[in-house]
């Protein structure tokens, strides 16, 4: 199961919705109405918010989550195609 603040490496591209600047699943869900799936590239991502079905993830680079490169993904597909590499901790 994916965890909030978990950092994951995507091993294969998956489909999801771009949601620039979304900070929660609620904000992200409002942005995707009628939007097509996009291919989310292989990269490292941090989970910002999640429920049993969806996760809000952001590209994780140089110790922080990208504000612009955020995606709403289906949790099961994300989990099946990633490996967990770390947990974000407060500094």
SVG drawing of the C-alpha trace seen along z (x, -y; Angstrom):
<svg xmlns="http://www.w3.org/2000/svg" viewBox="-16 -25 35 30">
<polyline fill="none" stroke="black" stroke-width="0.4" points="0.0,0.0 1.3,-3.5 1.9,-5.8 1.7,-9.6 5.2,-11.1 6.5,-7.8 9.0,-8.2 8.6,-5.8 10.4,-5.1 8.1,-4.4 9.5,-1.5 7.1,-1.7 5.1,-4.6 1.5,-4.6 -1.6,-6.7 -2.8,-9.6 -4.1,-13.1 -1.8,-16.2 -3.0,-18.4 -0.5,-21.3 -0.5,-22.8 -3.0,-20.5 -2.4,-19.9 -5.1,-17.4 -7.2,-14.7 -10.2,-17.1 -8.4,-19.8 -7.0,-17.3 -10.4,-15.7 -11.9,-19.1 -9.1,-19.6 -9.6,-16.4 -13.2,-16.6 -13.3,-15.7 -9.5,-15.5 -7.8,-12.7 -5.2,-10.4 -1.6,-11.4 1.4,-9.1 3.3,-9.6 7.0,-9.0 9.4,-6.9 10.7,-9.1 10.7,-9.4 7.5,-10.5 6.3,-11.5 2.8,-10.7 1.1,-13.9 -2.4,-12.6 -4.3,-9.3 -7.3,-7.2 -8.0,-3.6 -8.5,-4.3 -6.5,-7.4 -3.2,-9.0 -1.9,-12.5 1.8,-12.3 4.5,-14.9 7.9,-14.5 10.5,-14.3 13.7,-16.0 16.6,-17.4 14.8,-16.8 11.5,-18.3 8.1,-17.8 7.6,-19.6 4.7,-22.1 4.1,-21.9 4.6,-18.2 1.8,-16.6 -0.5,-13.8 -3.6,-12.0 -3.1,-8.3 -4.9,-5.1 -3.3,-3.7 -3.2,0.0 -1.6,-0.8 0.9,-3.1 1.8,-0.5 2.2,2.3 4.6,0.3 6.8,-1.3 9.3,-0.4 9.4,-2.3 12.8,-3.9 12.3,-6.2 10.1,-8.1 10.1,-11.9 11.1,-13.2 10.8,-16.6 14.1,-18.4"/>
</svg>
